[in-house]
Amino acid sequence: MKLREGHEHRPIEVHVDNENVDRALRALKRKMANEGVYKELKKRKFYLKPCEQKKRKQREAERRRRKAMRSRGRKGNGR
């Protein structure tokens, strides 16, 4: 897999303390979610044509804009 310029490739590490594997596994899942690994896997599951990728990016950008507008509107209510 090729990396884009400016993206750093580093392994995700989790330390296991006192043989507590369950806690380490939860920490690993949390780190993977924060790094966007699950989102990337979901995105790469199927091939998207370039025009479909462009449409998806536009939909995501619109969703982010709407979410930002909603959060700005809540701040002004004095709650």
Secondary structure, 3 states (H helix, E strand, C coil): CCCCCCCCCCCCCCCCCCCCHHHHHHHHHHHHHHHCHHHHHHHHCCCCCHHHHHHHHHHHHHHHHHHHHHHHHHHCCCC
